[in-house]
């Protein structure tokens, strides 16, 4: 009977994670212990985020945008190879994200990293060391390629000035801008 109860609890936890994590991602992050600077959090989550096995060691500032597939890794699993030599070997470190941060798709943030304020982390980057304020960092491992101020200057020059539009309205404006005569492939009902 005890084994059955454990199995039922595991199934419940998995379902809870899938459902609440998908439909109420901020609430789920708070429930598992992620630390947010403000209440309610001034954070936007776009898609599924992996919060590490130690989510209570993650601190997130305000005006933070975290996109699909971002993974926070709070520990070094490589220690498992050496536990037969040092049974209490453990490397687990906090992760801190400042204010005004954008984290692109599929970024991996490793243990002990501090991401400063006004930072953009490019898609697919692996952040293995601290990223200073006012930076754009990309690559594997992530490295700073310019300041956020330089990035802002560049995107102002290249802007289509459609960022205020949403959903289908934005798609129609983009189609018009790029002279696209097809349709949206059924993404709008």
Secondary structure, 3 states (H helix, E strand, C coil): CHHHHHHHHHHHHHHHHHHHHHHCHHHHHHHHCCEECCCCCCEEECCCCECCCCHHHEEECCCEEECCCCEECCECHHHHHHCCCCCCCCCECCEEECCCEEECCCCEECCCCEECCCEEECCCCEECCCECCCEEEECECCEEEEEHHHHHHHHHHHCCCCCCCCHHHHHHHHHHHCCCCCCCCCCCC
